[in-house]
Amino acid sequence: MQHSPDPHRPDPHDPDRHSPDPHGPAGQAPDAPAIRLGQFLKLADLVDTGGEARTLIQGGHVRVDGEVETRRGRQLQLGQRVTVALPGRKPITVVVADH
């Protein structure tokens, strides 16, 4: 027995149903390079180890585009600004760039 399609439910066979935004959720192309926050802190020489990155991030000392970020695995995209601010020190801001 076949049911007639429900006009209020999307057709699961519609090829356009799953087509993603070509610029992705953050306005980036899907193939744009990304790096995790903890890895970026090491690459930018802001920390020496992953454990040090975790401590800074979980301690609320790291901001991404001005917002406190506590997820070490946060995916960063080109152009985002990462700021590390430790008590008693001048904040350091680095922009994610492709090199």
C-alpha positions as CSV (number, residue, x, y, z in Angstrom):
1,M,0.0,0.0,0.0
2,Q,1.4,3.4,-1.0
3,H,0.7,6.5,0.9
4,S,0.2,9.8,-0.7
5,P,3.0,12.3,0.0
6,D,2.4,14.7,3.0
7,P,2.6,18.3,1.7
8,H,4.0,19.4,5.0
9,R,7.0,17.1,5.0
10,P,10.0,17.5,2.7
11,D,10.4,14.9,0.0
12,P,13.4,12.7,1.0
13,H,14.1,12.1,-2.7
14,D,14.3,15.7,-3.6
15,P,17.9,16.4,-4.8
16,D,17.8,20.0,-3.4
17,R,16.7,18.9,0.0
18,H,20.2,18.3,1.3
19,S,22.2,20.9,-0.7
20,P,24.3,22.9,1.7
21,D,24.9,26.6,1.5
22,P,27.8,26.9,-0.9
23,H,29.6,29.2,1.5
24,G,29.1,27.0,4.6
25,P,27.8,28.1,8.1
26,A,30.4,30.8,8.6
27,G,30.4,32.2,5.1
28,Q,33.4,30.1,4.1
29,A,33.6,27.9,1.1
30,P,33.3,24.2,2.2
31,D,36.9,23.5,1.1
32,A,38.3,26.4,3.0
33,P,41.1,25.3,5.3
34,A,40.2,25.0,9.0
35,I,42.3,24.4,12.1
36,R,41.3,23.5,15.7
37,L,41.8,26.2,18.3
38,G,44.3,24.2,20.4
39,Q,46.4,23.4,17.3
40,F,46.3,27.0,16.3
41,L,47.6,28.2,19.6
42,K,50.6,25.9,19.3
43,L,51.2,26.8,15.6
44,A,51.1,30.5,16.5
45,D,53.7,29.9,19.3
46,L,51.2,31.2,21.9
47,V,51.7,27.9,23.9
48,D,54.2,25.1,23.9
49,T,51.9,22.1,24.5
50,G,48.4,20.9,24.0
51,G,48.0,20.7,27.8
52,E,49.0,24.4,28.1
53,A,46.4,25.2,25.3
54,R,43.7,23.3,27.2
55,T,44.5,25.1,30.5
56,L,44.3,28.6,28.8
57,I,41.1,27.8,26.8
58,Q,39.2,26.2,29.7
59,G,40.4,29.0,32.0
60,G,38.5,31.5,29.8
61,H,41.7,33.3,28.7
62,V,41.1,32.8,24.9
63,R,38.7,34.7,22.7
64,V,37.7,34.0,19.1
65,D,36.3,37.1,17.4
66,G,35.9,38.8,20.8
67,E,33.9,35.9,22.4
68,V,35.3,33.7,25.1
69,E,35.8,30.2,23.7
70,T,36.2,27.2,26.0
71,R,36.3,24.5,23.4
72,R,39.8,23.3,22.4
73,G,38.4,21.6,19.3
74,R,36.6,24.8,18.0
75,Q,37.2,25.0,14.2
76,L,38.8,28.2,13.1
77,Q,38.4,29.7,9.6
78,L,40.5,32.2,7.7
79,G,40.2,35.7,9.0
80,Q,39.1,34.9,12.5
81,R,40.9,36.7,15.4
82,V,42.2,34.8,18.3
83,T,43.1,36.7,21.5
84,V,45.0,35.3,24.5
85,A,44.7,37.5,27.6
86,L,46.5,36.4,30.8
87,P,46.2,38.4,34.0
88,G,48.9,41.0,34.3
89,R,49.9,40.7,30.7
90,K,49.0,42.6,27.5
91,P,46.5,40.6,25.4
92,I,48.0,39.0,22.2
93,T,45.7,38.8,19.1
94,V,46.6,36.7,16.1
95,V,44.5,36.4,12.9
96,V,44.0,33.0,11.2
97,A,45.7,33.2,7.8
98,D,46.7,30.8,5.1
99,H,50.4,30.7,4.4
